Amino acid sequence: MSIDEIERTAMVQQLINTLGEQPANTLMKCILPDGADQVATKADIDTLRAATKANLNTLEERLKSYVDATVATALAKQTRTLMLTMASFALTSWVPLTVGALT
Protein backbone atom coordinates (compact mmCIF):
# COMPACT_ATOMS: atom_id res chain seq x y z
CA MET A 1 0.00 0.00 0.00
CA SER A 2 1.62 3.22 -1.11
CA ILE A 3 0.64 6.70 -0.07
CA ASP A 4 0.84 9.84 -2.13
CA GLU A 5 2.57 13.05 -1.13
CA ILE A 6 -0.69 14.69 0.03
CA GLU A 7 -1.37 11.87 2.51
CA ARG A 8 2.23 11.93 3.68
CA THR A 9 2.13 15.71 4.22
CA ALA A 10 -1.15 15.40 6.15
CA MET A 11 0.37 12.71 8.36
CA VAL A 12 3.47 14.82 9.01
CA GLN A 13 1.29 17.80 9.91
CA GLN A 14 -0.77 15.67 12.32
CA LEU A 15 2.45 14.39 13.90
CA ILE A 16 3.69 17.96 14.27
CA ASN A 17 0.40 18.94 15.94
CA THR A 18 0.57 15.92 18.27
CA LEU A 19 4.29 15.55 19.04
CA GLY A 20 5.81 18.85 18.06
CA GLU A 21 8.03 19.70 15.10
CA GLN A 22 11.34 18.21 16.27
CA PRO A 23 9.95 14.79 17.39
CA ALA A 24 7.80 14.58 14.23
CA ASN A 25 10.83 15.24 12.01
CA THR A 26 12.85 12.67 13.96
CA LEU A 27 10.11 10.08 13.57
CA MET A 28 9.81 10.72 9.83
CA LYS A 29 13.58 10.34 9.44
CA CYS A 30 13.33 6.97 11.21
CA ILE A 31 10.56 5.82 8.87
CA LEU A 32 12.35 6.94 5.69
CA PRO A 33 15.91 7.83 6.72
CA ASP A 34 16.94 9.15 3.31
CA GLY A 35 13.59 10.45 2.20
CA ALA A 36 10.86 9.06 -0.01
CA ASP A 37 12.99 9.39 -3.15
CA GLN A 38 15.35 6.66 -1.82
CA VAL A 39 12.73 3.89 -1.86
CA ALA A 40 13.29 1.34 -4.64
CA THR A 41 10.35 0.54 -6.89
CA LYS A 42 9.66 -2.63 -8.84
CA ALA A 43 10.79 -0.81 -11.97
CA ASP A 44 14.12 0.01 -10.25
CA ILE A 45 14.59 -3.64 -9.33
CA ASP A 46 13.65 -4.80 -12.85
CA THR A 47 16.15 -2.36 -14.35
CA LEU A 48 18.84 -3.57 -11.96
CA ARG A 49 17.97 -7.19 -12.77
CA ALA A 50 18.31 -6.56 -16.51
CA ALA A 51 21.61 -4.73 -16.08
CA THR A 52 22.98 -7.49 -13.85
CA LYS A 53 21.92 -10.16 -16.34
CA ALA A 54 23.59 -8.27 -19.19
CA ASN A 55 26.78 -7.92 -17.14
CA LEU A 56 26.76 -11.62 -16.29
CA ASN A 57 26.24 -12.56 -19.95
CA THR A 58 29.15 -10.35 -20.99
CA LEU A 59 31.33 -11.82 -18.26
CA GLU A 60 30.36 -15.34 -19.29
CA GLU A 61 31.27 -14.66 -22.92
CA ARG A 62 34.63 -13.16 -21.94
CA LEU A 63 35.37 -16.09 -19.63
CA LYS A 64 34.45 -18.63 -22.32
CA SER A 65 36.68 -16.98 -24.90
CA TYR A 66 39.55 -16.79 -22.41
CA VAL A 67 39.16 -20.45 -21.42
CA ASP A 68 38.83 -21.53 -25.06
CA ALA A 69 42.02 -19.67 -25.99
CA THR A 70 43.88 -20.98 -22.95
CA VAL A 71 42.76 -24.57 -23.51
CA ALA A 72 43.60 -24.40 -27.21
CA THR A 73 47.09 -23.10 -26.43
CA ALA A 74 47.68 -25.72 -23.73
CA LEU A 75 46.39 -28.49 -25.99
CA ALA A 76 48.65 -27.42 -28.85
CA LYS A 77 51.63 -27.33 -26.48
CA GLN A 78 50.80 -30.76 -25.09
CA THR A 79 50.33 -32.25 -28.57
CA ARG A 80 53.65 -30.80 -29.75
CA THR A 81 55.44 -32.27 -26.71
CA LEU A 82 53.77 -35.65 -27.23
CA MET A 83 54.72 -35.78 -30.92
CA LEU A 84 58.34 -34.82 -30.22
CA THR A 85 58.54 -37.46 -27.50
CA MET A 86 57.08 -40.12 -29.78
CA ALA A 87 59.41 -39.15 -32.64
CA SER A 88 62.43 -39.27 -30.32
CA PHE A 89 61.39 -42.65 -29.00
CA ALA A 90 60.87 -43.98 -32.53
CA LEU A 91 64.28 -42.74 -33.68
CA THR A 92 66.11 -44.14 -30.66
CA SER A 93 64.35 -47.49 -31.09
CA TRP A 94 64.40 -47.91 -34.86
CA VAL A 95 67.85 -46.59 -35.74
CA PRO A 96 69.76 -49.27 -33.76
CA LEU A 97 67.42 -51.97 -35.05
CA THR A 98 67.85 -50.83 -38.65
CA VAL A 99 71.63 -50.53 -38.35
CA GLY A 100 71.78 -53.93 -36.67
CA ALA A 101 69.68 -55.52 -39.40
CA LEU A 102 71.78 -54.05 -42.20
CA THR A 103 75.09 -55.27 -40.81
Beta strands, then each sheet from edge to edge (+ up, - down):
end
